[in-house]
Amino acid sequence: MKKLSLTSLSLTLFVISIFILTLLLAQDILIPFAVSVFFTYLLYPLTEAMERRGVHRIIAILLVIILALTILGGAALFLSLEISNTNINLADLKRQVNGKADMFQDFMELQLGVDTSTMDLYLGKITDSFFSSWQSMAGSVFTATTTTLFQLGLLPVYIFFLLFYRTKTAYFIFRLVGRKNKQKALNILREVSTVTTQYMGGLLIVVLILAILNSTGLLIIGIPHAMVFGVIAAVLNLIPYIGTFIGGLIPILFALFTMQEPLEPMIKIFALFAVIQFLENNLITPNIVGSNIKINPLAIIISLLTANLIWGVAGMLIAVPCLAILKIIMRNIDQLEPFAYLISDRGTSKYEVSLKRIWKRIKKKHT
């Protein structure tokens, strides 16, 4: 039994290694394919509704894809125009950053008596490194854009064929698992379709709401280019935990380095994003996206870090829905059910801190 167990473990590790290697080597093809899978789930309900009304499948798919491209293209064009109007002079910004750094060093030296000679050297190196990397990144925009355009061009092609061959794909899976496991495979496919469709649709609505809230709040505070920062923060919110932090940090740093008296705007921006994040976690997302993806934070963080190592930002964007699909599959397979329980949020409810639990304890003390 031990030899068999070791052989199985070695084979499993070998298969996982080959799978990860394939993901790395073929990422230019697989990333747009993986993203298109989730867009397919998003567009599937509309396509199916049109087919039920008698529209031919090919025509229905083409109409839905054209509609989606029109909406996304319009949004991208509007955002690109806003970004093009965002005139940020890097040389001027670098002077302002150096000025802020000098003020900070003067404060440390005069008020606290700290020797800032070494600090000045390191701050200068950090500033030069940051702006040189920013300029080199701007210089390589054409190459990155070419690759991105190629991948974006593959998306509608993938989506068309995924929607067109969806029935054929289901029958392929049924033949693969055999008649004995056909019902279980059907249950998995239905659950994956329901959860992913609701998640993707809800996520789109949440991003739209957050973009409006972020932009309006930054506009009221008086931050320049409020709409650009608001939309970027809303899109970054697609990356759990990390995205929210980065989305709020960008306008804070902008206020710090471009405003004469940045303290008050920075505090207001921090308070704004704290309130919006509270509303998003406790009101917006639970009511729109729902609680279908019940995964514990540790599993999400590990999946985000792993996805970032393999596919970068694109991997982080699709890590959570992929983990949710994996959990559904594992929960319906007896041998893998313990792993589904491990990454789920079950088993820790009595240790959780929530508003409902706090409210219950307050009511209990007063009765």
N, C-alpha and C positions, 0 to 999 in steps of 0.2 A: 504493500500500500504506500509506503514512503517513497519508493522509486517512482510509482505512478504519480504521486502527488508532486514530487520534484519535477518530473517530466512535464506535467500539466502546467506547473508554475513557470518553468523555463519557456515553454511554448507560448504561454500567455504574454510573458514579458517580451518575447521576440516579436509577436504580432503587434503589440503596442508600440514597440520601437520602430517597426516598419511603417506603421500607420502614421506616427509622428513625423518620420522622415519624409513620407509622401506628402504630408501637409506642408512641410517646409519647402520641398523642392517644387511642388506644383501649386504654390500659393497664388500665382498670377491667374491661374485658371479656376482654382477651387474657391478663392475668396468671392469673386462675383457670383459663382454658382451658389455658394452657401447663402449669400445675401438675397439672391433671387428666390431661393426657397421660401424665405420669410415674406418677401413681397408677394409671392404666389399665394400664400395663405391669406394675405391681406386682401388681395383682389379676387380670390376664389368665390366668396359669397355673391358678389355682384355679377360675376361671370355665370354662376349657376342660376341666379335669378333670371338673367336674360335668356338662358337656354330653356328654362322652364316655360318661358313665354313664347317659345317657338323659334327663337333666333338660332341660326346655325352656329355650331361651336366655334368655328374659325372666325366668323364675323363677330361673334360676341367677345372672343378673346382680343381681337384686334381693336375693337371699339373701347374696351376697358383699358388696354395698354395705352392707346392714344389719349384717352381721358387722363390717365395717371401721369403720362409724360407731359401733358399740357399743364396740369396743376403743379407738378414738381418743377418743370421748366420755368413757369411763371414765377414761382417762389424763389428759385435760384437766381433768375434774372433780376428780380427786385432786390434780393440781398446783395448781389454783386454790384448793383448800382449804388446801394448804400455804402458798401465797402470802398468802392472807387471814390466816393465823396469824402471818405475818411482820410484826410491829408495829415499824415504823421511824418514829420521830418526826423529821420534817424539821427542826423548830426546834432540837431537842436535838442532832441530827446536825450542824447548822450551827454550833452552839456548840462542839462537839468539833473540827470542822474548823478553826475559828478558833483554838482552843486549841493544836492541833498546829502551825498556821502560826506562832503566837507563839513556841512553843518552838523551832521551826526558825530563826526570825529571831534569837532570843536566842543560839542556838548560833553562828550566822554572825557575829554582832556581837561576842560575848565571846571566842570561841575563835579566830576568823579575822580579826577586826578589820574586817569588811565593813560599810559604811554601808547600813543596811536601810530607810532612810526611803522611798526610791523603791520598793523591793521590797514594803513594807507597802501602799503605794497600789495597786500592780498585783495583789497577792494578794487584797486586799479586793474589787477589781473583778471578778476571776475568780470568787471565791466567790459574790458576789452574783449575777453573771450565771448561774452554774451552777444555783443553787437557784431563781432566778426562772424560768429555762427549764424546770427540772424541774416546778415548780408549774404553769406554763402548759401543759406537756405533760399533766400529770395532769388539768387542767381540760378539756382537749380529748379526754379518753378516750371520752366518749359518742359524739362525731362519728366518731372513728376506729373505735370498736367497731361502729357502725352500718354503715359502709362495709365493714369486715372481715366482718361477719355476712352482708351481701349477697353478697360474693365467695365466702365459705365455702358459702353456700346454693346457689351455682351449681355447685360442685364435683361433688356427686353427680349432678346433672342432666347435666353434661358427660360424666362417667365412664360413666353409663348409655348414652348415645347413642354414645360412642366404642366401647364394647364391643359394642353391638348392631349398629352399622354397620361393624364392622372388616372383614368380608369384602367388603362393598360398596366400602369405601374402597380395599382392595387392588385390586379389579377396575378401579376408577376410575384408579388409578395405572398399571395395565397398559395401559389404553386410551390414557392420556395419552402414555406413552412409545412406544407402537407395538409391533407384534409383534416387530420386529427387536431391541428392547432389553428385551423382557419378561423374559428369563432374568436379565439383569443387575439389573433392578429387583427381581425376586424374591429374588436373593441379598442385595441391600441391605436389603430389608425383614426377611429372616430374621436377618441379622447385627445390625441395629438392635434387633430384638425380643429376641434372646438377650442382647446386651450390656446393654441398658437394664434388662431384667428382673432379671438377675443383680446389676447395680449397685444398683438400688433396694432389692431384698431384702437384699443384703449390708449396705447403708448403714443400713437399719432395725435390723439386728442389732448393728452397730457402735455406733450411738447408744445402744441399750439397755445394752450392755456398759459403755460409757464412763460412762453415767449411774450405774450401780451402783458402778464403780470410783471415780469422782469423789466421789459422796455418801459412800461408806464411808471414803475417805481423809480427807475434810474432817471427818467425824464423829469419827474417831480423833484428829485434830489438836485437835478441840474448838471448831470454828468454828460459831457459831449458824446456824440455818437451812441446815444442810449439804446437805439433800436438794434444796432450791430451787436453791442455787448449783450443785450437781452436775448437776442436770437441765439447767439453763440452759447450762452449759458444754458438755454433751454435744450439745445441739441446735445451739449456735453452731459446733460442730466441723464441721457440714455445710458451712460456708463455709471453704474451704481457706486455710491460713496465717493469715488475719486472724481468723477465728472462734476458733481455738485461743488466740491471744494475748488477745483480749477476754474469753473464758471464764475464763482464769486470772487476768486482771487484776481482775475484779469482786470475788472473795473477798479478794484481796490488799489492795485499796483499802478494803474493808469492815473488815478487820482493822486497817489503819492508822488509820482514823478512829474506830473504836469501842472499841478495846482500850487499856488503860492501858500495857501493855508489848507493842507490836505486832511488834517485830523478830523474835523467835523464831517466832511463828506465820506471819509473812510468808515467812520462809526455808523453813519446812516446807511451806507451800502451793506456793511456787515449785518446791521439790524434788519434791513430789507430782505436779504437772502436767508437770514435765520427764520424770519416769519414765513416767507414763501416756502422754505424747506419744511417747516412744521406743518403748514397747510397741505403741502404735496404729500407728505408721509401719512398724515392722519385723516385727510379729507378728500383730496383730489384723486390720488392713485387708488385708494381702497374702493372708492365708489365708481370709478370709471374702468380701471383695469381689473379690479376685483382681486380675490385672494386665490386665484387658480394656481399661481406659481408660488407654492409654499416651500421655500428653500431656506436653510439657515444661513446666517451671514458668513460664517466661516467657510462654508462650501462655495459661496459666491465670491469671496475674496480670493480663495485659492484658484478658482476657475478663471477669474479676471487676470491674475498674475500669470497663470499658465497660458491663457489665450494671448496675452500681450507678448510673451516670449515667442510664440509660434507665428502669430499673424499680426501683431502690433495692435493699433487702434481698432482696426476692422474686427479683429478677434475679440476685443473687449466689448464691442457693440453687440455681438451675437452670442456672447458667452452665456448669459443668463437664459435666454430662450432655448439654447442648445442643452443646457443643464436641465431645464424643465422637461424637455422631450426625453432626455436620458432617464430622468426619474420616472416618467410614465412607463417607459419600456421596462425598466428594472422592477417596478412595482407589479407588473403583470407577469413576470417570470419568477417562479418559485425560488430558484437558486440565487437570483440576484435581488430578491426582495429586501434582505437585510441592508444592502447598500442604498436602496431607495429610502429606507428608514433613516440611515445615517446622514444623508444630505438633506432630509426634510426638516421642517421646523417642529416636528412632533416630539413629545417627551420632555419638554422644558417649560410647559405652560405655567406651572406653579412658581417658577423662578423669574418669569418675565416681569418687567416694569412697564405698565401701560396706564393711560389715563383712566380707563374703566376700572382697573384694579385699585388705583389710588382713590378714585371717587367712592368705590365700595368700602374701602377702609375708613374713609372720612365719615361716611354715613353710618358705618357700624359703630364708630366711636361716639357719635352723637345720639345713638339710640339706646 
